[in-house]
Amino acid sequence: MTIIRRLLDGEQLTVQGDYFRVDQARLWDRPEQRVEIGIAVGGAEAVSRFAPLGDHLIATEPSAELVSGWKDARRGAGHATSRAIGQVPICWGPDKQAAVDRAHELFRWFGGGWQVNADLPMPAGFEGASQFVRPADVGSAIACGPDLDELAEIAPALLDKLRAAAPSN
């Protein structure tokens, strides 16, 4: 995150980290306006580590604790309040079953939840953990199909969660 921010700010840099190396990196065509970065977090440890670095919170399961923790961590780092963005999975397609099958092909790991996924380090782990997930399982967890009204029905539930999570201050 720090490297990305520094590159977007116009620096040319060389960095040797524990897991990567960047040699004389520079972005030549930077946007005129500052790029805001949203960071997906799911717990208190991620919030305390990344809220001071990112601009906005992204969550699939927003909670009052997550949002208030994000705001407190940003405030503690001297940063302004930012947005809480809810991520909603959908799979649109002209045929409902084809959309379910596509969602199963690409996102069958979704059924395990983030607690499982966070501990799977390699694609083989995801394959093994999701090998018994059926298309119907994914279709019941992810809105799929051609009906935009049906797909949009999931938005009010997320908005209700975000409103409940938003502190009144």
Secondary structure, DSSP 4 states (H G I P E B T S, - for coil): -HHHHHHHTT--EEEE-SS-EEEEE--SS--SSPPP-EEE--SHHHHHHHTTT-SEEEESS--HHHHHHHHHHHHHTTPPP--EEE---EEE-SSHHHHHHHHHHHHGGGGGHHHHHTT--SHHHHHHHTTT--HHHHHHHSEEES-HHHHHTHHHHHHHHHHHHS---
